[in-house]
């Protein structure tokens, strides 16, 4: 199993790896849609929990519904980290 090919950041690679594991797929690209890959609410809750453990960012299910790709979710997480004063990826 591999994460996103051509990932832009370490955070994006970590999110892609979470999706690979949670979704049971062999590969996730930065522009792959979580729900198109078979994601649903229970898997989303697992991913949200993993994101919080890794970054301290508390996401809601609605965040994943809006930010459906690895790239867009990573941008959302990074933005939340910057707002909280984390300032790193």
Phi and psi in radians as a Rosetta constraint file:
Dihedral C 1 N 2 CA 2 C 2 CIRCULARHARMONIC -2.245 0.35
Dihedral N 2 CA 2 C 2 N 3 CIRCULARHARMONIC 2.669 0.35
Dihedral C 2 N 3 CA 3 C 3 CIRCULARHARMONIC -1.493 0.35
Dihedral N 3 CA 3 C 3 N 4 CIRCULARHARMONIC -2.748 0.35
Dihedral C 3 N 4 CA 4 C 4 CIRCULARHARMONIC -1.191 0.35
Dihedral N 4 CA 4 C 4 N 5 CIRCULARHARMONIC 2.282 0.35
Dihedral C 4 N 5 CA 5 C 5 CIRCULARHARMONIC -1.404 0.35
Dihedral N 5 CA 5 C 5 N 6 CIRCULARHARMONIC 2.309 0.35
Dihedral C 5 N 6 CA 6 C 6 CIRCULARHARMONIC 1.292 0.35
Dihedral N 6 CA 6 C 6 N 7 CIRCULARHARMONIC 0.504 0.35
Dihedral C 6 N 7 CA 7 C 7 CIRCULARHARMONIC -1.007 0.35
Dihedral N 7 CA 7 C 7 N 8 CIRCULARHARMONIC 2.539 0.35
Dihedral C 7 N 8 CA 8 C 8 CIRCULARHARMONIC -1.502 0.35
Dihedral N 8 CA 8 C 8 N 9 CIRCULARHARMONIC -0.426 0.35
Dihedral C 8 N 9 CA 9 C 9 CIRCULARHARMONIC -2.625 0.35
Dihedral N 9 CA 9 C 9 N 10 CIRCULARHARMONIC 2.916 0.35
Dihedral C 9 N 10 CA 10 C 10 CIRCULARHARMONIC -1.115 0.35
Dihedral N 10 CA 10 C 10 N 11 CIRCULARHARMONIC -0.648 0.35
Dihedral C 10 N 11 CA 11 C 11 CIRCULARHARMONIC -1.100 0.35
Dihedral N 11 CA 11 C 11 N 12 CIRCULARHARMONIC -0.750 0.35
Dihedral C 11 N 12 CA 12 C 12 CIRCULARHARMONIC -1.102 0.35
Dihedral N 12 CA 12 C 12 N 13 CIRCULARHARMONIC -0.704 0.35
Dihedral C 12 N 13 CA 13 C 13 CIRCULARHARMONIC -1.088 0.35
Dihedral N 13 CA 13 C 13 N 14 CIRCULARHARMONIC -0.703 0.35
Dihedral C 13 N 14 CA 14 C 14 CIRCULARHARMONIC -1.160 0.35
Dihedral N 14 CA 14 C 14 N 15 CIRCULARHARMONIC -0.747 0.35
Dihedral C 14 N 15 CA 15 C 15 CIRCULARHARMONIC -1.121 0.35
Dihedral N 15 CA 15 C 15 N 16 CIRCULARHARMONIC -0.757 0.35
Dihedral C 15 N 16 CA 16 C 16 CIRCULARHARMONIC -1.065 0.35
Dihedral N 16 CA 16 C 16 N 17 CIRCULARHARMONIC -0.713 0.35
Dihedral C 16 N 17 CA 17 C 17 CIRCULARHARMONIC -1.118 0.35
Dihedral N 17 CA 17 C 17 N 18 CIRCULARHARMONIC -0.666 0.35
Dihedral C 17 N 18 CA 18 C 18 CIRCULARHARMONIC -1.057 0.35
Dihedral N 18 CA 18 C 18 N 19 CIRCULARHARMONIC -0.750 0.35
Dihedral C 18 N 19 CA 19 C 19 CIRCULARHARMONIC -1.161 0.35
Dihedral N 19 CA 19 C 19 N 20 CIRCULARHARMONIC -0.737 0.35
Dihedral C 19 N 20 CA 20 C 20 CIRCULARHARMONIC -0.973 0.35
Dihedral N 20 CA 20 C 20 N 21 CIRCULARHARMONIC -0.850 0.35
Dihedral C 20 N 21 CA 21 C 21 CIRCULARHARMONIC -1.159 0.35
Dihedral N 21 CA 21 C 21 N 22 CIRCULARHARMONIC -0.869 0.35
Dihedral C 21 N 22 CA 22 C 22 CIRCULARHARMONIC -1.177 0.35
Dihedral N 22 CA 22 C 22 N 23 CIRCULARHARMONIC -0.639 0.35
Dihedral C 22 N 23 CA 23 C 23 CIRCULARHARMONIC -1.584 0.35
Dihedral N 23 CA 23 C 23 N 24 CIRCULARHARMONIC -0.239 0.35
Dihedral C 23 N 24 CA 24 C 24 CIRCULARHARMONIC 1.164 0.35
Dihedral N 24 CA 24 C 24 N 25 CIRCULARHARMONIC 0.600 0.35
Dihedral C 24 N 25 CA 25 C 25 CIRCULARHARMONIC -1.836 0.35
Dihedral N 25 CA 25 C 25 N 26 CIRCULARHARMONIC 2.849 0.35
Dihedral C 25 N 26 CA 26 C 26 CIRCULARHARMONIC -1.483 0.35
Dihedral N 26 CA 26 C 26 N 27 CIRCULARHARMONIC -0.392 0.35
Dihedral C 26 N 27 CA 27 C 27 CIRCULARHARMONIC -2.740 0.35
Dihedral N 27 CA 27 C 27 N 28 CIRCULARHARMONIC 2.559 0.35
Dihedral C 27 N 28 CA 28 C 28 CIRCULARHARMONIC -2.310 0.35
Dihedral N 28 CA 28 C 28 N 29 CIRCULARHARMONIC 2.246 0.35
Dihedral C 28 N 29 CA 29 C 29 CIRCULARHARMONIC -1.694 0.35
Dihedral N 29 CA 29 C 29 N 30 CIRCULARHARMONIC 2.810 0.35
Dihedral C 29 N 30 CA 30 C 30 CIRCULARHARMONIC -1.037 0.35
Dihedral N 30 CA 30 C 30 N 31 CIRCULARHARMONIC -0.519 0.35
Dihedral C 30 N 31 CA 31 C 31 CIRCULARHARMONIC -1.805 0.35
Dihedral N 31 CA 31 C 31 N 32 CIRCULARHARMONIC 0.205 0.35
Dihedral C 31 N 32 CA 32 C 32 CIRCULARHARMONIC -1.272 0.35
Dihedral N 32 CA 32 C 32 N 33 CIRCULARHARMONIC 2.457 0.35
Dihedral C 32 N 33 CA 33 C 33 CIRCULARHARMONIC -1.539 0.35
Dihedral N 33 CA 33 C 33 N 34 CIRCULARHARMONIC 2.212 0.35
Dihedral C 33 N 34 CA 34 C 34 CIRCULARHARMONIC -0.923 0.35
Dihedral N 34 CA 34 C 34 N 35 CIRCULARHARMONIC -0.807 0.35
Dihedral C 34 N 35 CA 35 C 35 CIRCULARHARMONIC -1.325 0.35
Dihedral N 35 CA 35 C 35 N 36 CIRCULARHARMONIC -0.544 0.35
Dihedral C 35 N 36 CA 36 C 36 CIRCULARHARMONIC -1.179 0.35
Dihedral N 36 CA 36 C 36 N 37 CIRCULARHARMONIC -0.448 0.35
Dihedral C 36 N 37 CA 37 C 37 CIRCULARHARMONIC -1.465 0.35
Dihedral N 37 CA 37 C 37 N 38 CIRCULARHARMONIC 0.036 0.35
Dihedral C 37 N 38 CA 38 C 38 CIRCULARHARMONIC 1.846 0.35
Dihedral N 38 CA 38 C 38 N 39 CIRCULARHARMONIC 0.110 0.35
Dihedral C 38 N 39 CA 39 C 39 CIRCULARHARMONIC -1.185 0.35
Dihedral N 39 CA 39 C 39 N 40 CIRCULARHARMONIC 2.581 0.35
Dihedral C 39 N 40 CA 40 C 40 CIRCULARHARMONIC -2.558 0.35
Dihedral N 40 CA 40 C 40 N 41 CIRCULARHARMONIC -3.105 0.35
Dihedral C 40 N 41 CA 41 C 41 CIRCULARHARMONIC -1.029 0.35
Dihedral N 41 CA 41 C 41 N 42 CIRCULARHARMONIC -0.702 0.35
Dihedral C 41 N 42 CA 42 C 42 CIRCULARHARMONIC -1.178 0.35
Dihedral N 42 CA 42 C 42 N 43 CIRCULARHARMONIC -0.705 0.35
Dihedral C 42 N 43 CA 43 C 43 CIRCULARHARMONIC -1.184 0.35
Dihedral N 43 CA 43 C 43 N 44 CIRCULARHARMONIC -0.682 0.35
Dihedral C 43 N 44 CA 44 C 44 CIRCULARHARMONIC -1.033 0.35
Dihedral N 44 CA 44 C 44 N 45 CIRCULARHARMONIC -0.719 0.35
Dihedral C 44 N 45 CA 45 C 45 CIRCULARHARMONIC -1.098 0.35
Dihedral N 45 CA 45 C 45 N 46 CIRCULARHARMONIC -0.640 0.35
Dihedral C 45 N 46 CA 46 C 46 CIRCULARHARMONIC -1.144 0.35
Dihedral N 46 CA 46 C 46 N 47 CIRCULARHARMONIC -0.791 0.35
Dihedral C 46 N 47 CA 47 C 47 CIRCULARHARMONIC -1.105 0.35
Dihedral N 47 CA 47 C 47 N 48 CIRCULARHARMONIC -0.758 0.35
Dihedral C 47 N 48 CA 48 C 48 CIRCULARHARMONIC -1.039 0.35
Dihedral N 48 CA 48 C 48 N 49 CIRCULARHARMONIC -0.735 0.35
Dihedral C 48 N 49 CA 49 C 49 CIRCULARHARMONIC -1.114 0.35
Dihedral N 49 CA 49 C 49 N 50 CIRCULARHARMONIC -0.736 0.35
Dihedral C 49 N 50 CA 50 C 50 CIRCULARHARMONIC -1.126 0.35
Dihedral N 50 CA 50 C 50 N 51 CIRCULARHARMONIC -0.713 0.35
Dihedral C 50 N 51 CA 51 C 51 CIRCULARHARMONIC -1.063 0.35
Dihedral N 51 CA 51 C 51 N 52 CIRCULARHARMONIC -0.766 0.35
Dihedral C 51 N 52 CA 52 C 52 CIRCULARHARMONIC -1.115 0.35
Dihedral N 52 CA 52 C 52 N 53 CIRCULARHARMONIC -0.719 0.35
Dihedral C 52 N 53 CA 53 C 53 CIRCULARHARMONIC -1.117 0.35
Dihedral N 53 CA 53 C 53 N 54 CIRCULARHARMONIC -0.672 0.35
Dihedral C 53 N 54 CA 54 C 54 CIRCULARHARMONIC -1.324 0.35
Dihedral N 54 CA 54 C 54 N 55 CIRCULARHARMONIC -0.729 0.35
Dihedral C 54 N 55 CA 55 C 55 CIRCULARHARMONIC -2.012 0.35
Dihedral N 55 CA 55 C 55 N 56 CIRCULARHARMONIC -0.332 0.35
Dihedral C 55 N 56 CA 56 C 56 CIRCULARHARMONIC 1.456 0.35
Dihedral N 56 CA 56 C 56 N 57 CIRCULARHARMONIC -0.024 0.35
Dihedral C 56 N 57 CA 57 C 57 CIRCULARHARMONIC -1.472 0.35
Dihedral N 57 CA 57 C 57 N 58 CIRCULARHARMONIC 2.229 0.35
Dihedral C 57 N 58 CA 58 C 58 CIRCULARHARMONIC -1.657 0.35
Dihedral N 58 CA 58 C 58 N 59 CIRCULARHARMONIC 1.901 0.35
Dihedral C 58 N 59 CA 59 C 59 CIRCULARHARMONIC -1.678 0.35
Dihedral N 59 CA 59 C 59 N 60 CIRCULARHARMONIC 2.781 0.35
Dihedral C 59 N 60 CA 60 C 60 CIRCULARHARMONIC -1.928 0.35
Dihedral N 60 CA 60 C 60 N 61 CIRCULARHARMONIC 2.819 0.35
Dihedral C 60 N 61 CA 61 C 61 CIRCULARHARMONIC -0.999 0.35
Dihedral N 61 CA 61 C 61 N 62 CIRCULARHARMONIC -0.665 0.35
Dihedral C 61 N 62 CA 62 C 62 CIRCULARHARMONIC -1.103 0.35
Dihedral N 62 CA 62 C 62 N 63 CIRCULARHARMONIC -0.491 0.35
Dihedral C 62 N 63 CA 63 C 63 CIRCULARHARMONIC -1.115 0.35
Dihedral N 63 CA 63 C 63 N 64 CIRCULARHARMONIC -0.733 0.35
Dihedral C 63 N 64 CA 64 C 64 CIRCULARHARMONIC -1.261 0.35
Dihedral N 64 CA 64 C 64 N 65 CIRCULARHARMONIC -0.505 0.35
Dihedral C 64 N 65 CA 65 C 65 CIRCULARHARMONIC -1.185 0.35
Dihedral N 65 CA 65 C 65 N 66 CIRCULARHARMONIC -0.590 0.35
Dihedral C 65 N 66 CA 66 C 66 CIRCULARHARMONIC -1.453 0.35
Dihedral N 66 CA 66 C 66 N 67 CIRCULARHARMONIC -0.742 0.35
Dihedral C 66 N 67 CA 67 C 67 CIRCULARHARMONIC -1.794 0.35
Dihedral N 67 CA 67 C 67 N 68 CIRCULARHARMONIC 1.387 0.35
Dihedral C 67 N 68 CA 68 C 68 CIRCULARHARMONIC -1.504 0.35
Dihedral N 68 CA 68 C 68 N 69 CIRCULARHARMONIC -0.187 0.35
Dihedral C 68 N 69 CA 69 C 69 CIRCULARHARMONIC -1.884 0.35
Dihedral N 69 CA 69 C 69 N 70 CIRCULARHARMONIC 2.819 0.35
Dihedral C 69 N 70 CA 70 C 70 CIRCULARHARMONIC -0.998 0.35
Dihedral N 70 CA 70 C 70 N 71 CIRCULARHARMONIC -0.798 0.35
Dihedral C 70 N 71 CA 71 C 71 CIRCULARHARMONIC -1.087 0.35
Dihedral N 71 CA 71 C 71 N 72 CIRCULARHARMONIC -0.816 0.35
Dihedral C 71 N 72 CA 72 C 72 CIRCULARHARMONIC -1.241 0.35
Dihedral N 72 CA 72 C 72 N 73 CIRCULARHARMONIC -0.633 0.35
Dihedral C 72 N 73 CA 73 C 73 CIRCULARHARMONIC -1.180 0.35
Dihedral N 73 CA 73 C 73 N 74 CIRCULARHARMONIC -0.691 0.35
Dihedral C 73 N 74 CA 74 C 74 CIRCULARHARMONIC -1.099 0.35
Dihedral N 74 CA 74 C 74 N 75 CIRCULARHARMONIC -0.729 0.35
Dihedral C 74 N 75 CA 75 C 75 CIRCULARHARMONIC -1.059 0.35
Dihedral N 75 CA 75 C 75 N 76 CIRCULARHARMONIC -0.738 0.35
Dihedral C 75 N 76 CA 76 C 76 CIRCULARHARMONIC -1.097 0.35
Dihedral N 76 CA 76 C 76 N 77 CIRCULARHARMONIC -0.815 0.35
Dihedral C 76 N 77 CA 77 C 77 CIRCULARHARMONIC -1.086 0.35
Dihedral N 77 CA 77 C 77 N 78 CIRCULARHARMONIC -0.813 0.35
Dihedral C 77 N 78 CA 78 C 78 CIRCULARHARMONIC -1.062 0.35
Dihedral N 78 CA 78 C 78 N 79 CIRCULARHARMONIC -0.712 0.35
Dihedral C 78 N 79 CA 79 C 79 CIRCULARHARMONIC -1.086 0.35
Dihedral N 79 CA 79 C 79 N 80 CIRCULARHARMONIC -0.750 0.35
Dihedral C 79 N 80 CA 80 C 80 CIRCULARHARMONIC -1.135 0.35
Dihedral N 80 CA 80 C 80 N 81 CIRCULARHARMONIC -0.684 0.35
Dihedral C 80 N 81 CA 81 C 81 CIRCULARHARMONIC -1.123 0.35
Dihedral N 81 CA 81 C 81 N 82 CIRCULARHARMONIC -0.714 0.35
Dihedral C 81 N 82 CA 82 C 82 CIRCULARHARMONIC -1.148 0.35
Dihedral N 82 CA 82 C 82 N 83 CIRCULARHARMONIC -0.721 0.35
Dihedral C 82 N 83 CA 83 C 83 CIRCULARHARMONIC -1.108 0.35
Dihedral N 83 CA 83 C 83 N 84 CIRCULARHARMONIC -0.601 0.35
Dihedral C 83 N 84 CA 84 C 84 CIRCULARHARMONIC -1.422 0.35
Dihedral N 84 CA 84 C 84 N 85 CIRCULARHARMONIC -0.064 0.35
Dihedral C 84 N 85 CA 85 C 85 CIRCULARHARMONIC 1.629 0.35
Dihedral N 85 CA 85 C 85 N 86 CIRCULARHARMONIC 0.127 0.35
Dihedral C 85 N 86 CA 86 C 86 CIRCULARHARMONIC -1.196 0.35
Dihedral N 86 CA 86 C 86 N 87 CIRCULARHARMONIC -0.813 0.35
Dihedral C 86 N 87 CA 87 C 87 CIRCULARHARMONIC 1.056 0.35
Dihedral N 87 CA 87 C 87 N 88 CIRCULARHARMONIC 0.299 0.35
Dihedral C 87 N 88 CA 88 C 88 CIRCULARHARMONIC -2.391 0.35
Dihedral N 88 CA 88 C 88 N 89 CIRCULARHARMONIC 2.847 0.35
